[in-house]
Amino acid sequence: MKILIDRITESPKTVSFAERVEELNQVYTERAHHEFRFPPSVDVDLVFYRSGREILLHGSFHGVIEGHCSRCLEVYSFAVEKGFDLVLLPNPTETDKKRELNHEELGVSFYQGAEINLAPLIQEQVLLTLPIRPLCNEQCRGLCAGCGVNLNEVSCLCESPKADEGLAIFRSLRVNR
């Protein structure tokens, strides 16, 4: 979705729309690991208004994303829902670009031209909600290191690995707390 700059007033306006995020699938297919699969769109609720030169966006989105569990490698779906607040300023001039940003400016994004394209801003927020290690559930037992079966579904018949005799002394240590 795009918002025309001159239509943004000081009084808040509310809009709901579906933002396409399927382009994120291309980003993840270029990587060696395909941890996530994104839906065609997420539902967004947005309030926007102007305060001087600043444009303020307050919103939330929700949708369902597919993940590949990092323990058992099974595909699972999980819901994402996140609120966000963004402050946009006009793109700085060439002289402003040469100076160092101060602490307050670190959370600010910039816009240029007669309209604001919300797609990259929403896609960035979706990426920020993703887990670092996708898990189908916290109790996932993963795959057997010996035979590779999914330990959530069956028990394997592999022998327990022998303990390293060089580290046996550490098993006998007691720690008093």
FENWO-V776335 format. One line per field, one symbol per residue. ss: DSSP state (~ for helix, > for strand, _ for the rest). phi: phi as a letter, one per 40 degrees, with the letter a starting at -180 (. if undefined). psi: psi as a letter, one per 20 degrees, with the letter a starting at -180 (. if undefined). Layout:
ss = ???
phi = ???
psi = ???
This chain:
ss = _>>>~~~_____>>>>>>>>__~~~~~~~______>>___>>>>>>>>>>>__>>>>>>>>>>>>>>>______>>>>>>>>>>>>>>>>___~~~~_____~~~~~>>>>___>>>_~~~~~~~~~~~_____________>______>______________~~~~~~~______
phi = .bbcccccbcccbbababbcbcccccccccccbbcbbccdabcbbbbbabbgccbbbbaaaaabbcbbdcbbgccabacbaacabbbbbcdccdccccccccdccccbbbbagcabccdcccdcccccccccbcbcaccdcgbcccbgccccbbccbcccccccccbcdccccbbcb
psi = qqppgiipripqqpqprpppjihhhhghiirhpmhqpqrhrqpppppqrqnciqppppaqqqapqpqopigijqprqqqppqqqpqppqqpqrhhhhiqqqrhhihjprqqqaiqpoighgggghghiiqqgopphrhjpibqphgijqoihgrprjqqpqqqohhjhhhhiqppp.
